[in-house]
């Protein structure tokens, strides 16, 4: 995230008469679709209705429970990814940090109890995020390379901690942390509620706080944000800390659900999270998007996965369909954005 | 000097970038309640000085005093907290966010529980804009508003920050006349409230209307500072351009030299206009003629050149080359019609520094040279050798990398590339900028030679001396309009400066020191005078 104040390209604003860019109905609709991830929500709704009509086993409580719980972890990871991508950055390290969170959480829980376990997870993973943030925000290295390096580094560290997987860290099934992962409320898994609460909190953070508006401004025009005197550097650093802390916390939750931490878990999660964020309407180039849209994006990918199951296709088709869907979304974004000019 | 203490003072500030000394011992004293004009041509160091005052850059040497205390602004935030707010020339707002958010970013009103109070923000924004007479929808994304409105919102943001110094860098460049008046009213209000203004502009009328003090920079040095009222327009322009003596006149033309006055113009620019940039610009160039485009930075010189090439979009008017109208806004069509342009920025022109002279030249000529997609190496070698000789490109050979050549020789390689296409019209935008004196003379000689061969040349240059020396005629632009055309005996620095300063009607009012100032009627040549000039050539 370099800050070249004088070599930045002009912001992509109108260069012509105001008439050429005045918000017509089509442009307004396009803006609405983009904003708040309305498009992803609409697509989600269509797929859910269609699926319910096609298969009796689709609109069952079991399926809902399974889909929500299964996607709550990647969902939490995608929150942090949304914020980072909003500023035009990227965080590839979340999959590795996710695994680290599981191992640290379970180990510290077993040693010192659940409170220390949770705090230590967030601190340890937040530290990884701080390294990312400092390298991106202060050293001004490209986020792609920085987080690629921590992706490798942290995964290696996790293998070290587990003696290359030889040592497994298991939770006692009746411990508090295991309950956190396996417990239910109104038959729905606790992690689902945690994810929903986090989505609510981060929605407010992004949309209603000065911090959130700063995040949005950095994405909209970083050099403008600097010139306006916003705390760009500090905010950028903090985003990577938040992203890593959320990823580690999600990893700890999943380890709690599985009552053991695995060093090989969650590789490729970073790409899934990025896909969900983009499908949810956040621009990869930054400046526009929403946390709610990301929620829709995560669920949309979950429902697509469900379709594969319902169609009794081989599960290997999942990635093919998800990938194809991602391409369609990005093309649509491009078209909508083009319309908006 | 009034007794008030300066609010912002820069003392002997120097700043270097790799290879350039951007500022060399520059001082600036900004007084409260007054507007200070900071002027200079491109590269004079204005932007660098502003960026130092606002914490974007750090100074190398010198001191910066704010309200009498030495300060070091390490980032824009620090300068802003001290009360120095800036309206940058390039818009410094977030395009996808609403006007209201842009106005209050960084100091949002909060609700009791600490969340952003959007209702109050919108209300305040409406009140603020109404107070300053700015008409804009506060909820619309900024990018959907006109450029002028965006600029006014930028102004409103800057003045709403409780600033004690407001720096305005070309604030009127994208404003309509009505908005300019609104801005001036705001400036007067700020001055009355004791706020100091640093005003950067090339529009002389504005400077004289708004500013009390003036500092002129040239080549990174302070060349003049004082009261605006003590600096007549002509002297201001001359100081800014570094031509206090105004002695340059058009080079003597030998008998039979120069364009054939009866020839049909090969380039006929007919009333081209572009909103806010160009207004009904017309001129003609005959074969073998060099027509200079004069004026200050931002007058529309480069834009006119780019418009002829089709690279600057135009809304109306047309460009006719050799009697045939060229399809509008299409560089490909213009090049096809025989227009070539050497832009100001050599990198923009597509110079490939790591490739050889031969390859750089051959690139443009390839389509013309290829037969069935194949190119004869021998043919390329011939062409490259021919141009290297014709333009006297000094190099170890055609294989030398262009990046290792001197600036002047790089420029010649670019020229050769265009000449491969056999253009009829050649537009040169600052062809000698940044190259040394010897190379300048060579490039100029090349221009003469090309014109002598019948090429129609349009020359854009900030160097008055070069423009006067090279041009057969000079079309003077100001704020995108043709304000004068200098022909024959009037192709002199003095006439050029007077045209730029807009002193055609005020010649008598200039101080007595200007004894050589010609009488007003000499400014615009009488028609019969022109005719005489033509008769001499025959």
Contacts between the chains, C-beta under 8 A, distances in Angstrom:
chain1	res1	chain2	res2	distance
A	5	B	51	7.6
A	5	B	56	5.6
A	6	B	47	7.7
A	6	B	51	7.9
A	10	B	90	6.5
A	11	B	91	6.8
A	11	B	94	8.0
A	11	B	95	4.7
A	11	B	143	7.7
A	12	B	95	6.7
A	12	B	143	7.5
A	13	B	91	7.1
A	13	B	95	4.5
A	13	B	142	7.3
A	13	B	143	4.4
A	13	B	147	7.8
A	13	B	150	7.3
A	14	B	143	6.0
A	14	B	144	7.3
A	14	B	146	7.5
A	14	B	147	7.0
A	15	B	147	7.9
A	16	B	275	7.4
A	17	B	146	7.5
A	17	B	275	5.9
A	18	B	144	7.9
A	18	B	145	6.7
A	18	B	146	3.7
A	18	B	149	7.5
A	21	B	143	6.8
A	21	B	144	5.4
A	22	B	144	6.3
A	23	B	140	6.9
A	23	B	141	7.9
A	23	B	144	5.2
A	27	B	144	8.0
A	31	B	141	7.5
A	204	B	115	6.9
A	208	B	115	4.3
A	208	B	116	5.2
A	208	B	118	7.8
A	209	B	114	7.3
A	209	B	115	6.1
A	209	B	116	6.1
A	210	B	106	7.4
A	210	B	108	4.9
A	210	B	110	7.7
A	210	B	116	6.2
A	212	B	116	7.9
A	213	B	97	7.9
A	213	B	101	6.4
A	213	B	105	6.2
A	213	B	108	6.4
A	213	B	116	6.5
A	214	B	105	7.5
A	214	B	106	7.4
A	216	B	94	7.4
A	216	B	96	8.0
A	216	B	97	6.5
A	217	B	94	4.7
A	217	B	97	6.8
A	217	B	105	5.7
A	220	B	94	3.6
A	220	B	95	6.2
A	220	B	96	4.7
A	220	B	97	5.8
A	221	B	92	7.9
A	221	B	93	7.2
A	221	B	94	4.9
A	221	B	95	6.4
A	223	B	92	7.5
A	224	B	91	7.4
A	224	B	92	4.7
A	224	B	93	5.7
A	224	B	94	5.5
A	225	B	94	6.9
A	225	B	105	7.7
A	226	B	56	8.0
A	226	B	75	7.5
A	226	B	76	5.8
A	227	B	54	8.0
A	227	B	56	7.3
A	227	B	76	5.3
A	227	B	86	7.2
A	227	B	88	6.2
A	227	B	92	4.2
A	228	B	76	7.6
A	228	B	80	8.0
A	228	B	92	6.3
A	228	B	93	7.6
A	228	B	105	5.6
A	228	B	106	5.8
A	228	B	157	7.8
A	229	B	76	5.2
A	229	B	77	4.2
A	229	B	79	7.9
A	229	B	80	3.9
A	229	B	81	7.4
A	229	B	106	5.7
A	230	B	77	7.6
A	230	B	105	6.4
A	230	B	106	5.0
A	231	B	77	7.0
A	287	B	94	7.7
A	287	B	96	5.1
A	288	B	96	5.6
